[in-house]
Amino acid sequence: MRIVTGTISHETNTFSNIPTDLGEFGKQTISLGDEIPRRFEGTNAIEAAFIDASKRHGFELVWTVWASAIPGGLIPRETFDWIEGKLLDGIRKAGKIDGVLLHLHGSMVVDGIPDAEGRILEDVRRLVGPDIPIANTLDLHSLNTEQMLANSNLMIGYDTYPHVDPYERATEVADNLVKIIKGELKPTGALEKPPLWTPLQSQVTSRPDTPMRRLIDRAWEIEKDPKVISASCFGGFPFADVPHLGLSTLVYTNDDPALATKYARKLARLAWEMHDQWLVHPTPVDEAVRQAIEAPEGPVILADIADSGAGGTAGDATEILREMLEQGARSGAVCSISDQEAIDKAIAAGVGATLTMKIGGKRDRFHGDPVEVTGKVRLIHDGEFIRKGPMSTGILQRVGRAVVLEVGGIGGIEVMLTEHRAHPNDLEYFRAFGIEPTERKMLVLKSAAHYRAAFDPIARLTIEVDAPGLTSPDFTRFDFKRVRRPMYPLDDMPLDAY
């Protein structure tokens, strides 16, 4: 048995002014062919799950392309064509195959192609024909479409946010693809999309009080039905201005389309019945910093949820740091501010030098203005480290050149400057740079929710901060033009509207 596989993954924030070109994909290193398994074997990545499944079932994996970029703005058409071309060329060169196994995200937007995953699956289907089964993983934030459903035999999404189960879901997809190839399964899928738009914070599944946790629990109950192959719930990525934006539910049964539709609608209806519970109310910046200072012990997490590196933001928001400086905060660490200009100055000055400069707030006008700091260059780093937390364990992380700036002397505020837009969802984002997070009173984390997987166990208090940025849960701050209307919460909709 021969199965061809490939990865094309991106979460696109259409409001970002950072185009996701080949240079952005290159920051995570595009890999081709047999380079791919060497990167991932022994980790808990999706590709590692595919490798382990091939050993367990005895099939040959034919590798094509691995391309993933830090979330950002629209993907230029030429970039998409080049990457997808590597996938399609790899499939052509593979010769006789029995199936296709893909790692996709689900919320990738290309200039001129709002449903990029739908296009990929359609192009792969056209290439392999109607009889070769296609199966793929999807992120919990996937924005699903009928085009995707029509061109894939099976799509299974993560059950967790923070995403700590991609390996398990990839295992599930691979195992079921083998059953499809052997004729033991005939998946029939149903997709439902209520007019519901959900902030990232209410999509968290690691807390029992969120609507997404309750929705996933119901999906697990449905999966106990022996006729059900999988039941997935997708909160959707809320910062893509596309017609198919919003929450969706997707259920596959073994050759029972009516049952799939019944269960998908039940899950969608439950999501809609909780529609008021999806709203979130973060804390104003000044109040959040005051609470952190007055907290009896730390670490206190100041979650900069509007400047989430995993949501396509600039990564250089300044308002929380500015407020910390104004209120005289001590024992703080900020991860991180993306500022190549400031890094150049710090490296030129050298370790031990003290310099005054403006940092952050330089990419756009959505994340605050530059803030002037005076600090000592405590560390210069190449920005590479091995992840040790529950997400992407064992993977080499790259944040580009990095500098730790000590502001206010020892015991003041340590500001990490990174060349790339970082996303602190692993304790190594601090420890690899000489900062022990458990010994700091307050930690500023530019993350919507992924930080919780690694930082919830050490946090004494977590405050979601209402700072400006392109992943703010207040959707009224954005000029959406292409989303379907009416949509809750932008539009006031009664419970019987769906």
Helices and strands as residue ranges (DSSP letters): E 2-9, H 22-26, E 31-32, H 35-40, H 46-57, E 60-68, H 77-94, E 99-104, H 116-128, E 134-138, H 146-151, E 154-157, H 166-181, E 187-192, G 200-203, H 211-222, E 228-234, E 248-254, H 257-273, G 275-278, H 285-294, E 300-303, G 305-307, G 309-311, H 319-326, E 332-338, H 340-349, E 354-359, E 371-381, E 384-386, E 396-398, E 402-407, E 413-418, H 428-431, G 437-439, E 442-445, H 451-455, E 461-464, G 475-477, G 495-497
